[in-house]
Amino acid sequence: MQEFKLPDLGEGMHEAEIRRWLVKPGDLVKRDQPLVEVETDKAVVEIPSPIAGRVADIRVPEATMAKQGQVLVTFDSSIGAGVSKTSNRVQAASETPAMETLRAQSVVATATQVVDPPATISNTTSTARHRAQAAPAVRKHAFELGIDLEQVPSSQPSGRITMEDVQNYASRMKVATLTTVAPATTVVHTPQPPTTAQTNGASATTSTAPTATLPTSMPPITTPATDERQALTGLRRRIAERMEHAWRTIPHAVTFDEVDATELVALRQALKPTAEQRGVRLTYIPLLVKLLIPVLKEISIFNAHFDEERREIVYKRSCHVGIATDTPEGVLVPVLRNADQLTLVQIAQQLEHLVEGAKSRTLTLPELSGSSFTLNNIGSFGGGSGMPIINAPEVAILAVGRLQEKAIVRNGSVIVRTMMPLTLSFDHRVIDGAATGKFLGRFKELVEHPQRLMLDMV
């Protein structure tokens, strides 16, 4: 038997989620044949088989996290023809209890299935069954209720049984027990009230109260509808983990402002026809990126990373601008690498490629890693303003909101200008409020007078 472990995926990735197996036990695979699809917090990666042979056992099921170096699958390589000894040389590792747990398969059933009475359930054990996945507290609760965990349907995609699954199953068992017993007609003897003669010692006419009639059968019991639950998997889980880490470790501070973007709107309208002739769709983001570059170079603390382990500020020499992008599966941050060396047209071209690739999940790891500063255009989906979360290990993030015409007082007169909200979140461990004032002041100057950029445009 040969073992294949999760390889080093690069870019500091130490774990990945098994998104989809492209083979199954018993399949014959060739060397370099697509084997498994894994998902990191950056991208979806297809891993080829390093050897030829028959798939003996898949150790890590789908929708499960795997660590770098963990055994994913084993092969019977003696069946593969023409397999070189070099390509088949894989390190052997002793099996751990964690691997055994990952191999465990639980019995998954739909919420609408018919549940057998307890007497039947207790007799359906099979030696071929695998041990159900559940926490110790859940196992104890099921034991106290006399429930076989192997029969409990799981509400989780991973097949893990929760406390609520056990409680719902217990309720359905109770209903099943009641409905399997035929209801019997009950004769109710209602005691008669004492007569007047008995109470007053006289021979008066007795007064009899009407006898209450009870129903002879119980109304049908319906199972209450359960709430729908969805486990955090794939990109959504990565986003949750990164946001939790950023919020827990970074002392966020926020500065709000707005800028007169009237001249920026006019510049875009003037450049659009020329850009379209070159096959480029010119949005506001390429212009904003171009306006950000001199600010990041002049106030370099904003174009930096914070090394939490070594407690050091790492000043970046190149401007790798991340663009927060909404995708069907959640937010991704593709990176305009060396944006300070690109022309406006090149930025627009690369940005279009990055946005399309992010939405289709086809970008490579370098295209999704290494940003030194992030720009978030919440105005693209109608947002006015909001507080963005810092994309660690960066130290700041700028969000721009929806362009709106407003009445502005200038030199004692009321004029209409197109205003754009700005929100700057920064890491207060390394950046102070004075620096944010300089940053936004310089950025506003360039947005309000974008033609000045022509003097230094690459």
Secondary structure as GFF3:
##gff-version 3
##sequence-region A 1 458
A	DSSP	beta_strand	2	5	.	.	.	ID=ss1
A	DSSP	beta_strand	15	21	.	.	.	ID=ss2
A	DSSP	beta_strand	28	29	.	.	.	ID=ss3
A	DSSP	beta_strand	34	39	.	.	.	ID=ss4
A	DSSP	beta_strand	44	48	.	.	.	ID=ss5
A	DSSP	beta_strand	53	58	.	.	.	ID=ss6
A	DSSP	beta_strand	65	67	.	.	.	ID=ss7
A	DSSP	beta_strand	71	76	.	.	.	ID=ss8
A	DSSP	alpha_helix	85	88	.	.	.	ID=ss9
A	DSSP	alpha_helix	97	103	.	.	.	ID=ss10
A	DSSP	alpha_helix	118	121	.	.	.	ID=ss11
A	DSSP	alpha_helix	136	144	.	.	.	ID=ss12
A	DSSP	three_ten_helix	149	151	.	.	.	ID=ss13
A	DSSP	alpha_helix	163	180	.	.	.	ID=ss14
A	DSSP	alpha_helix	196	200	.	.	.	ID=ss15
A	DSSP	alpha_helix	234	249	.	.	.	ID=ss16
A	DSSP	beta_strand	252	260	.	.	.	ID=ss17
A	DSSP	alpha_helix	262	277	.	.	.	ID=ss18
A	DSSP	alpha_helix	284	298	.	.	.	ID=ss19
A	DSSP	three_ten_helix	300	302	.	.	.	ID=ss20
A	DSSP	beta_strand	304	307	.	.	.	ID=ss21
A	DSSP	beta_strand	312	315	.	.	.	ID=ss22
A	DSSP	beta_strand	321	323	.	.	.	ID=ss23
A	DSSP	beta_strand	325	327	.	.	.	ID=ss24
A	DSSP	beta_strand	330	332	.	.	.	ID=ss25
A	DSSP	beta_strand	335	336	.	.	.	ID=ss26
A	DSSP	three_ten_helix	339	341	.	.	.	ID=ss27
A	DSSP	alpha_helix	344	360	.	.	.	ID=ss28
A	DSSP	three_ten_helix	365	368	.	.	.	ID=ss29
A	DSSP	beta_strand	373	377	.	.	.	ID=ss30
A	DSSP	three_ten_helix	378	381	.	.	.	ID=ss31
A	DSSP	beta_strand	396	400	.	.	.	ID=ss32
A	DSSP	beta_strand	404	410	.	.	.	ID=ss33
A	DSSP	beta_strand	413	427	.	.	.	ID=ss34
A	DSSP	alpha_helix	433	448	.	.	.	ID=ss35
A	DSSP	three_ten_helix	450	455	.	.	.	ID=ss36
###
